[in-house]
Amino acid sequence: MARSAPASKDSSKPNTAVQTTAVAQSLPSDCPPDVEQLGRSTWTLLHSMTAAYPERPTLTQQSETRQFISLFGKMYPCWSCADDFRSWMKEGGNEPRVSNRDEFGRWMCEAHNAVNVKLGKKSFDCDKWEERWRTGWRDGRCG
């Protein structure tokens, strides 16, 4: 039987069907994502957003981006992940940095690395965030 994500502390929030990877790999592709599939897809979206972020965002764009990140941390369907993300952002120096594209991209990379460390995965070199998510690798393999 598939294991689901921990129940939300707030019973008004829906409990998403989140299976472990081993179980999810045997399920059809049109089943709800497991927590790892959800995470990979989410990081792709978030990093892609930083890559498309303006080099010189307006004050309104910066404010809206901070609002998005705050709401994201409240609504993410893995509640323990969302709690961890909000806690990380409250630590000194981890509040969203959105004054320009590079700053936002590096901040997102740092956020992702904090999760990787917690999960026992290797960290990514944040000096290469733009190559990975915006311009493509210098060796030309991305076209």
Short mmCIF file of the C-alpha atoms (twelve columns), coordinates in Angstrom:
data_MODEL
# 
_entry.id   MODEL 
# 
loop_
_atom_site.group_PDB 
_atom_site.id 
_atom_site.type_symbol 
_atom_site.label_atom_id 
_atom_site.label_alt_id 
_atom_site.label_comp_id 
_atom_site.label_asym_id 
_atom_site.label_seq_id 
_atom_site.Cartn_x 
_atom_site.Cartn_y 
_atom_site.Cartn_z 
_atom_site.pdbx_PDB_model_num 
ATOM 1   C CA . MET A 1   0.000  0.000  0.000   1 
ATOM 2   C CA . ALA A 2   1.294  3.476  -0.808  1 
ATOM 3   C CA . ARG A 3   2.425  5.694  2.016   1 
ATOM 4   C CA . SER A 4   1.030  9.196  1.957   1 
ATOM 5   C CA . ALA A 5   2.526  12.469 3.124   1 
ATOM 6   C CA . PRO A 6   2.085  13.370 6.773   1 
ATOM 7   C CA . ALA A 7   -1.359 14.705 7.486   1 
ATOM 8   C CA . SER A 8   -1.644 18.440 7.680   1 
ATOM 9   C CA . LYS A 9   -1.725 20.001 11.122  1 
ATOM 10  C CA . ASP A 10  -4.641 22.022 9.780   1 
ATOM 11  C CA . SER A 11  -7.539 19.680 9.089   1 
ATOM 12  C CA . SER A 12  -9.087 22.256 6.743   1 
ATOM 13  C CA . LYS A 13  -6.284 21.649 4.244   1 
ATOM 14  C CA . PRO A 14  -6.754 18.731 1.860   1 
ATOM 15  C CA . ASN A 15  -4.494 15.739 2.326   1 
ATOM 16  C CA . THR A 16  -2.833 15.160 -1.023  1 
ATOM 17  C CA . ALA A 17  -2.226 11.660 -2.276  1 
ATOM 18  C CA . VAL A 18  1.552  11.539 -2.148  1 
ATOM 19  C CA . GLN A 19  3.153  8.129  -2.601  1 
ATOM 20  C CA . THR A 20  6.749  7.045  -2.094  1 
ATOM 21  C CA . THR A 21  8.903  6.928  -5.228  1 
ATOM 22  C CA . ALA A 22  9.120  3.130  -5.371  1 
ATOM 23  C CA . VAL A 23  5.355  2.821  -5.371  1 
ATOM 24  C CA . ALA A 24  4.827  5.783  -7.712  1 
ATOM 25  C CA . GLN A 25  7.149  4.318  -10.343 1 
ATOM 26  C CA . SER A 26  4.794  1.372  -10.731 1 
ATOM 27  C CA . LEU A 27  1.720  3.591  -11.060 1 
ATOM 28  C CA . PRO A 28  0.382  5.011  -14.323 1 
ATOM 29  C CA . SER A 29  1.605  8.485  -15.237 1 
ATOM 30  C CA . ASP A 30  -1.848 9.981  -14.711 1 
ATOM 31  C CA . CYS A 31  -1.788 9.301  -10.950 1 
ATOM 32  C CA . PRO A 32  -1.139 12.033 -8.375  1 
ATOM 33  C CA . PRO A 33  2.575  12.808 -8.002  1 
ATOM 34  C CA . ASP A 34  4.590  11.476 -5.099  1 
ATOM 35  C CA . VAL A 35  6.495  13.963 -2.960  1 
ATOM 36  C CA . GLU A 36  9.692  13.543 -5.016  1 
ATOM 37  C CA . GLN A 37  7.926  14.080 -8.359  1 
ATOM 38  C CA . LEU A 38  6.176  17.107 -6.883  1 
ATOM 39  C CA . GLY A 39  9.498  18.455 -5.623  1 
ATOM 40  C CA . ARG A 40  11.304 18.052 -8.953  1 
ATOM 41  C CA . SER A 41  8.475  19.717 -10.844 1 
ATOM 42  C CA . THR A 42  8.256  22.526 -8.318  1 
ATOM 43  C CA . TRP A 43  11.986 23.262 -8.401  1 
ATOM 44  C CA . THR A 44  11.859 23.341 -12.204 1 
ATOM 45  C CA . LEU A 45  9.049  25.893 -12.047 1 
ATOM 46  C CA . LEU A 46  10.714 28.031 -9.369  1 
ATOM 47  C CA . HIS A 47  14.133 28.057 -11.035 1 
ATOM 48  C CA . SER A 48  12.511 28.834 -14.393 1 
ATOM 49  C CA . MET A 49  10.733 31.769 -12.766 1 
ATOM 50  C CA . THR A 50  14.052 33.140 -11.515 1 
ATOM 51  C CA . ALA A 51  15.534 32.742 -15.005 1 
ATOM 52  C CA . ALA A 52  12.668 34.783 -16.476 1 
ATOM 53  C CA . TYR A 53  12.785 37.401 -13.705 1 
ATOM 54  C CA . PRO A 54  13.722 40.900 -14.888 1 
ATOM 55  C CA . GLU A 55  17.302 42.103 -14.562 1 
ATOM 56  C CA . ARG A 56  15.930 45.345 -13.124 1 
ATOM 57  C CA . PRO A 57  12.515 44.575 -11.612 1 
ATOM 58  C CA . THR A 58  10.241 47.407 -10.603 1 
ATOM 59  C CA . LEU A 59  9.358  47.842 -6.943  1 
ATOM 60  C CA . THR A 60  5.946  46.399 -7.782  1 
ATOM 61  C CA . GLN A 61  7.513  43.296 -9.360  1 
ATOM 62  C CA . GLN A 62  9.738  42.851 -6.312  1 
ATOM 63  C CA . SER A 63  6.765  43.173 -3.970  1 
ATOM 64  C CA . GLU A 64  4.670  40.728 -5.999  1 
ATOM 65  C CA . THR A 65  7.536  38.238 -6.051  1 
ATOM 66  C CA . ARG A 66  7.895  38.403 -2.274  1 
ATOM 67  C CA . GLN A 67  4.124  37.906 -1.976  1 
ATOM 68  C CA . PHE A 68  4.265  34.901 -4.298  1 
ATOM 69  C CA . ILE A 69  7.083  33.273 -2.328  1 
ATOM 70  C CA . SER A 70  5.230  33.886 0.939   1 
ATOM 71  C CA . LEU A 71  1.989  32.410 -0.415  1 
ATOM 72  C CA . PHE A 72  3.876  29.516 -1.991  1 
ATOM 73  C CA . GLY A 73  5.299  28.699 1.451   1 
ATOM 74  C CA . LYS A 74  1.769  28.583 2.836   1 
ATOM 75  C CA . MET A 75  0.026  26.685 0.033   1 
ATOM 76  C CA . TYR A 76  2.594  24.100 -1.097  1 
ATOM 77  C CA . PRO A 77  0.794  20.725 -0.963  1 
ATOM 78  C CA . CYS A 78  3.543  18.973 1.014   1 
ATOM 79  C CA . TRP A 79  2.771  20.604 4.371   1 
ATOM 80  C CA . SER A 80  5.976  19.523 6.128   1 
ATOM 81  C CA . CYS A 81  7.976  20.823 3.147   1 
ATOM 82  C CA . ALA A 82  6.086  24.124 3.292   1 
ATOM 83  C CA . ASP A 83  6.718  24.406 7.031   1 
ATOM 84  C CA . ASP A 84  10.437 23.760 6.499   1 
ATOM 85  C CA . PHE A 85  10.582 26.346 3.705   1 
ATOM 86  C CA . ARG A 86  8.904  29.010 5.832   1 
ATOM 87  C CA . SER A 87  11.217 28.223 8.753   1 
ATOM 88  C CA . TRP A 88  14.279 28.462 6.507   1 
ATOM 89  C CA . MET A 89  13.157 31.853 5.181   1 
ATOM 90  C CA . LYS A 90  12.856 33.151 8.766   1 
ATOM 91  C CA . GLU A 91  16.509 32.360 9.498   1 
ATOM 92  C CA . GLY A 92  18.869 35.322 9.232   1 
ATOM 93  C CA . GLY A 93  19.792 36.143 5.640   1 
ATOM 94  C CA . ASN A 94  17.278 33.751 4.063   1 
ATOM 95  C CA . GLU A 95  14.457 36.173 3.322   1 
ATOM 96  C CA . PRO A 96  13.727 36.336 -0.425  1 
ATOM 97  C CA . ARG A 97  16.264 38.469 -2.280  1 
ATOM 98  C CA . VAL A 98  14.507 39.873 -5.321  1 
ATOM 99  C CA . SER A 99  16.212 43.149 -6.234  1 
ATOM 100 C CA . ASN A 100 17.503 41.683 -9.531  1 
ATOM 101 C CA . ARG A 101 17.581 38.429 -11.526 1 
ATOM 102 C CA . ASP A 102 20.995 37.260 -10.359 1 
ATOM 103 C CA . GLU A 103 20.192 37.862 -6.709  1 
ATOM 104 C CA . PHE A 104 16.863 36.028 -7.004  1 
ATOM 105 C CA . GLY A 105 18.450 33.125 -8.902  1 
ATOM 106 C CA . ARG A 106 21.177 32.716 -6.295  1 
ATOM 107 C CA . TRP A 107 18.643 32.940 -3.473  1 
ATOM 108 C CA . MET A 108 16.520 30.218 -5.077  1 
ATOM 109 C CA . CYS A 109 19.617 28.070 -5.539  1 
ATOM 110 C CA . GLU A 110 20.467 28.525 -1.849  1 
ATOM 111 C CA . ALA A 111 16.910 27.555 -0.895  1 
ATOM 112 C CA . HIS A 112 17.142 24.438 -3.078  1 
ATOM 113 C CA . ASN A 113 20.543 23.564 -1.594  1 
ATOM 114 C CA . ALA A 114 19.114 23.828 1.937   1 
ATOM 115 C CA . VAL A 115 16.551 21.183 0.963   1 
ATOM 116 C CA . ASN A 116 19.212 19.046 -0.726  1 
ATOM 117 C CA . VAL A 117 21.372 19.103 2.421   1 
ATOM 118 C CA . LYS A 118 18.390 18.148 4.568   1 
ATOM 119 C CA . LEU A 119 17.655 15.224 2.220   1 
ATOM 120 C CA . GLY A 120 21.293 14.085 2.128   1 
ATOM 121 C CA . LYS A 121 21.759 15.130 -1.502  1 
ATOM 122 C CA . LYS A 122 24.700 17.066 -2.872  1 
ATOM 123 C CA . SER A 123 24.542 20.836 -3.194  1 
ATOM 124 C CA . PHE A 124 24.606 22.647 -6.513  1 
ATOM 125 C CA . ASP A 125 27.229 25.314 -7.272  1 
ATOM 126 C CA . CYS A 126 25.111 28.469 -7.169  1 
ATOM 127 C CA . ASP A 127 27.662 30.277 -9.347  1 
ATOM 128 C CA . LYS A 128 26.241 28.136 -12.180 1 
ATOM 129 C CA . TRP A 129 22.523 28.768 -11.569 1 
ATOM 130 C CA . GLU A 130 22.095 30.906 -14.680 1 
ATOM 131 C CA . GLU A 131 23.858 28.424 -16.937 1 
ATOM 132 C CA . ARG A 132 21.661 25.604 -15.617 1 
ATOM 133 C CA . TRP A 133 18.333 27.435 -15.694 1 
ATOM 134 C CA . ARG A 134 18.597 30.332 -18.151 1 
ATOM 135 C CA . THR A 135 21.340 30.344 -20.768 1 
ATOM 136 C CA . GLY A 136 22.236 26.666 -21.017 1 
ATOM 137 C CA . TRP A 137 25.601 25.037 -20.455 1 
ATOM 138 C CA . ARG A 138 28.605 26.681 -22.066 1 
ATOM 139 C CA . ASP A 139 29.578 23.452 -23.830 1 
ATOM 140 C CA . GLY A 140 26.546 23.910 -26.117 1 
ATOM 141 C CA . ARG A 141 24.729 20.686 -25.167 1 
ATOM 142 C CA . CYS A 142 21.472 22.600 -24.621 1 
ATOM 143 C CA . GLY A 143 21.215 23.728 -28.194 1 
# 
